[in-house]
Amino acid sequence: MPMPPSPGADEPILTQGERAAAEAESKEPPALTQTGASVREEQIVPMTPIRRRIAERLVEAQKTAALLTTFNEVDMSAVIALRKEHQEAFQAKHGIKLGFMSFFVKASIEGLKLIPQINAEVRGHDIVYRNYFDIGIAVGGGKGLVVPVLRHAERMSFAEIEKGIGDFATRAQANQLKVDELQGGTFTISNGGIYGSMLSTPIINPPQSGILGLHAIEDRPVARNGAVVIRPIMYVALTYDHRIVDGREAVTFLRRIKDMIENPARMLLEV
């Protein structure tokens, strides 16, 4: 699992137990000193348990799935305008700001409904399809990246999604997430844009079959109605398991994301 990768954007899910086990051993790498122009030094530092587990999961994802990534670009103008128009009323009613992630969670669910293979998993010689949508959201924790899961995200409002993500982020910094909150998930969203990433190829969280990578919003020249104009553009990436998801389906999924974000009035806002 979501892109060179942005810091932490491609790291897999780690359980709270694995993170706790690493705390006693986690150390900053020792600083290298050089006393003269000809001095060349090496220092060997054992991997911490958390870094070893990350390495194992990354290799597992590469070995067990046929990973492929497809890209698209999204004009964020409409979402930015909608947020600006409704932000004050939304925050007054719900006590939280309206961010971008809730739009992408909603859009992803619509895409997963359209292309159910991306919400499925390979289990032995079978494909397991799901009629629910548990969306993992990659957030930075006190000891590294974690991916807590919004259960039944299809039932959640914009406000509930924003509150859920905000709660995850706060508790992740304090290492207070529960083990069961980090397990499962049918699809993952990783936002490398918060670190300034322009483009990357996320790695799926096994046994999931897809991950959506988001990137930084930048003003770029684009053609509109025969004229070149400047628009706030975000590049998006979908890494998927080619064993059960074909290229046409992956492209269709990203097109659905693009259509929903560029026409956000189609998504219901509670303001």
Secondary structure, 3 states (H helix, E strand, C coil): CCCCCCCCCCCCCCCHHHHHHHHCCCCCCCCCCCCCCCCCCCCCCCCCHHHHHHHHHHHHHHHHCCEEEEEEEEECHHHHHHHHHHHHHHHHHHCCCCCCHHHHHHHHHHHHHHCHHHHCEEECCEEECCCCCCEEECEEECCEEECCEECCHHHCCHHHHHHHHHHHHHHHHCCCCCHHHHCCCCEEEEEHHHHCCCCCCCCCCCCCCEEEEEEEEEEEEEEECCEEEEEEEEEEEEEEECCCCCHHHHHHHHHHHHHHHHCHHHCCCCC
